[in-house]
Amino acid sequence: MFYCGNEGPIEMFYNNTGFLTETVAQELHGLVVFMEHRYFGESWPFGNEEDSLKAGNNKYLTSL
């Protein structure tokens, strides 16, 4: 199962999705994968907004 979450800390969503992680995934012998947003809020791959958005460093800003 792929969980897209929302714009916020991933730990908060994980801690509040016990039904998915403890019930559904176990019953289906599956795995829940949480996506983390990049280039949003405090999540900057190169440490800060300015460096992360420089040409070449923004290669991770993609939906592919």
Order of alpha helices (4+ residues) and beta strands (2+ residues): beta-alpha-beta-alpha
